[in-house]
């Protein structure tokens, strides 16, 4: 279970800033569950570069969950 959840399907416009803000707000060892309507493949490189690991699961045709934590 994630410590925080961010459903970017509810974000008006580009969700990148909301995702980065949520990640910056995590305490050590906390995880963020990102919910999106598609697999956010471009985000993976950014996460890797910023020291985060991720696991992705497709739960429905148009719903993806990405669990993010510090690597």
Rosetta constraint file for C-alpha pairs under 8 A:
AtomPair CA 2 CA 30 HARMONIC 7.43 0.50
AtomPair CA 2 CA 31 HARMONIC 5.13 0.50
AtomPair CA 2 CA 32 HARMONIC 5.61 0.50
AtomPair CA 2 CA 33 HARMONIC 5.64 0.50
AtomPair CA 2 CA 67 HARMONIC 7.18 0.50
AtomPair CA 3 CA 30 HARMONIC 5.75 0.50
AtomPair CA 3 CA 31 HARMONIC 5.28 0.50
AtomPair CA 3 CA 32 HARMONIC 6.12 0.50
AtomPair CA 3 CA 33 HARMONIC 7.76 0.50
AtomPair CA 4 CA 30 HARMONIC 7.88 0.50
AtomPair CA 4 CA 31 HARMONIC 6.46 0.50
AtomPair CA 4 CA 32 HARMONIC 4.86 0.50
AtomPair CA 4 CA 33 HARMONIC 6.19 0.50
AtomPair CA 5 CA 32 HARMONIC 5.60 0.50
AtomPair CA 5 CA 33 HARMONIC 4.60 0.50
AtomPair CA 5 CA 34 HARMONIC 5.94 0.50
AtomPair CA 5 CA 35 HARMONIC 7.46 0.50
AtomPair CA 6 CA 19 HARMONIC 7.53 0.50
AtomPair CA 6 CA 22 HARMONIC 7.63 0.50
AtomPair CA 6 CA 32 HARMONIC 7.20 0.50
AtomPair CA 6 CA 33 HARMONIC 6.19 0.50
AtomPair CA 6 CA 34 HARMONIC 4.97 0.50
AtomPair CA 6 CA 35 HARMONIC 6.15 0.50
AtomPair CA 7 CA 11 HARMONIC 7.55 0.50
AtomPair CA 7 CA 34 HARMONIC 5.92 0.50
AtomPair CA 7 CA 35 HARMONIC 4.51 0.50
AtomPair CA 7 CA 36 HARMONIC 6.35 0.50
AtomPair CA 8 CA 15 HARMONIC 6.06 0.50
AtomPair CA 8 CA 18 HARMONIC 7.97 0.50
AtomPair CA 8 CA 19 HARMONIC 7.98 0.50
AtomPair CA 8 CA 34 HARMONIC 7.10 0.50
AtomPair CA 8 CA 35 HARMONIC 6.05 0.50
AtomPair CA 8 CA 36 HARMONIC 5.66 0.50
AtomPair CA 9 CA 35 HARMONIC 7.11 0.50
AtomPair CA 9 CA 36 HARMONIC 5.62 0.50
AtomPair CA 9 CA 37 HARMONIC 6.38 0.50
AtomPair CA 11 CA 15 HARMONIC 6.04 0.50
AtomPair CA 11 CA 18 HARMONIC 7.97 0.50
AtomPair CA 15 CA 19 HARMONIC 6.23 0.50
AtomPair CA 16 CA 20 HARMONIC 6.25 0.50
AtomPair CA 17 CA 21 HARMONIC 6.05 0.50
AtomPair CA 18 CA 22 HARMONIC 6.17 0.50
AtomPair CA 19 CA 23 HARMONIC 6.24 0.50
AtomPair CA 19 CA 34 HARMONIC 7.97 0.50
AtomPair CA 20 CA 24 HARMONIC 6.13 0.50
AtomPair CA 21 CA 25 HARMONIC 6.30 0.50
AtomPair CA 22 CA 26 HARMONIC 6.69 0.50
AtomPair CA 22 CA 32 HARMONIC 7.65 0.50
AtomPair CA 23 CA 32 HARMONIC 7.09 0.50
AtomPair CA 26 CA 30 HARMONIC 5.79 0.50
AtomPair CA 26 CA 31 HARMONIC 7.11 0.50
AtomPair CA 26 CA 32 HARMONIC 7.64 0.50
AtomPair CA 28 CA 70 HARMONIC 7.64 0.50
AtomPair CA 29 CA 69 HARMONIC 7.02 0.50
AtomPair CA 29 CA 70 HARMONIC 6.91 0.50
AtomPair CA 30 CA 69 HARMONIC 6.54 0.50
AtomPair CA 30 CA 70 HARMONIC 8.00 0.50
AtomPair CA 31 CA 67 HARMONIC 6.73 0.50
AtomPair CA 31 CA 68 HARMONIC 5.57 0.50
AtomPair CA 31 CA 69 HARMONIC 4.74 0.50
AtomPair CA 31 CA 70 HARMONIC 7.79 0.50
AtomPair CA 32 CA 67 HARMONIC 5.78 0.50
AtomPair CA 32 CA 68 HARMONIC 5.12 0.50
AtomPair CA 32 CA 69 HARMONIC 6.55 0.50
AtomPair CA 33 CA 65 HARMONIC 6.45 0.50
AtomPair CA 33 CA 66 HARMONIC 5.58 0.50
AtomPair CA 33 CA 67 HARMONIC 4.49 0.50
AtomPair CA 33 CA 68 HARMONIC 6.24 0.50
AtomPair CA 34 CA 65 HARMONIC 5.56 0.50
AtomPair CA 34 CA 66 HARMONIC 4.95 0.50
AtomPair CA 34 CA 67 HARMONIC 6.32 0.50
AtomPair CA 34 CA 68 HARMONIC 7.54 0.50
AtomPair CA 35 CA 63 HARMONIC 6.92 0.50
AtomPair CA 35 CA 64 HARMONIC 5.73 0.50
AtomPair CA 35 CA 65 HARMONIC 4.69 0.50
AtomPair CA 35 CA 66 HARMONIC 6.53 0.50
AtomPair CA 36 CA 40 HARMONIC 7.45 0.50
AtomPair CA 36 CA 62 HARMONIC 7.91 0.50
AtomPair CA 36 CA 63 HARMONIC 5.76 0.50
AtomPair CA 36 CA 64 HARMONIC 5.20 0.50
AtomPair CA 36 CA 65 HARMONIC 6.50 0.50
AtomPair CA 37 CA 62 HARMONIC 4.79 0.50
AtomPair CA 37 CA 63 HARMONIC 4.57 0.50
AtomPair CA 37 CA 64 HARMONIC 5.97 0.50
AtomPair CA 38 CA 62 HARMONIC 5.99 0.50
AtomPair CA 38 CA 63 HARMONIC 6.28 0.50
AtomPair CA 38 CA 64 HARMONIC 5.91 0.50
AtomPair CA 39 CA 56 HARMONIC 7.90 0.50
AtomPair CA 39 CA 58 HARMONIC 7.80 0.50
AtomPair CA 39 CA 64 HARMONIC 5.93 0.50
AtomPair CA 40 CA 44 HARMONIC 7.22 0.50
AtomPair CA 41 CA 45 HARMONIC 7.86 0.50
AtomPair CA 42 CA 46 HARMONIC 7.44 0.50
AtomPair CA 43 CA 47 HARMONIC 6.24 0.50
AtomPair CA 44 CA 48 HARMONIC 6.18 0.50
AtomPair CA 44 CA 54 HARMONIC 7.66 0.50
AtomPair CA 45 CA 49 HARMONIC 6.16 0.50
AtomPair CA 46 CA 50 HARMONIC 6.22 0.50
AtomPair CA 47 CA 51 HARMONIC 6.29 0.50
AtomPair CA 47 CA 52 HARMONIC 5.02 0.50
AtomPair CA 47 CA 53 HARMONIC 6.72 0.50
AtomPair CA 47 CA 54 HARMONIC 7.80 0.50
AtomPair CA 48 CA 52 HARMONIC 5.43 0.50
AtomPair CA 48 CA 53 HARMONIC 6.41 0.50
AtomPair CA 51 CA 70 HARMONIC 5.96 0.50
AtomPair CA 51 CA 71 HARMONIC 5.57 0.50
AtomPair CA 52 CA 68 HARMONIC 6.52 0.50
AtomPair CA 52 CA 69 HARMONIC 5.42 0.50
AtomPair CA 52 CA 70 HARMONIC 4.26 0.50
AtomPair CA 52 CA 71 HARMONIC 4.76 0.50
AtomPair CA 53 CA 68 HARMONIC 5.79 0.50
AtomPair CA 53 CA 69 HARMONIC 5.53 0.50
AtomPair CA 53 CA 70 HARMONIC 5.95 0.50
AtomPair CA 53 CA 71 HARMONIC 4.97 0.50
AtomPair CA 54 CA 66 HARMONIC 6.36 0.50
AtomPair CA 54 CA 67 HARMONIC 5.40 0.50
AtomPair CA 54 CA 68 HARMONIC 4.48 0.50
AtomPair CA 54 CA 69 HARMONIC 6.50 0.50
AtomPair CA 55 CA 66 HARMONIC 5.57 0.50
AtomPair CA 55 CA 67 HARMONIC 5.22 0.50
AtomPair CA 55 CA 68 HARMONIC 6.80 0.50
AtomPair CA 56 CA 64 HARMONIC 7.03 0.50
AtomPair CA 56 CA 65 HARMONIC 5.74 0.50
AtomPair CA 56 CA 66 HARMONIC 4.38 0.50
AtomPair CA 56 CA 67 HARMONIC 6.42 0.50
AtomPair CA 57 CA 64 HARMONIC 5.78 0.50
AtomPair CA 57 CA 65 HARMONIC 5.29 0.50
AtomPair CA 57 CA 66 HARMONIC 6.46 0.50
AtomPair CA 58 CA 62 HARMONIC 7.96 0.50
AtomPair CA 58 CA 63 HARMONIC 6.07 0.50
AtomPair CA 58 CA 64 HARMONIC 4.42 0.50
AtomPair CA 58 CA 65 HARMONIC 6.32 0.50
AtomPair CA 59 CA 63 HARMONIC 5.70 0.50
AtomPair CA 59 CA 64 HARMONIC 5.84 0.50
AtomPair CA 59 CA 65 HARMONIC 7.09 0.50
AtomPair CA 60 CA 64 HARMONIC 7.03 0.50
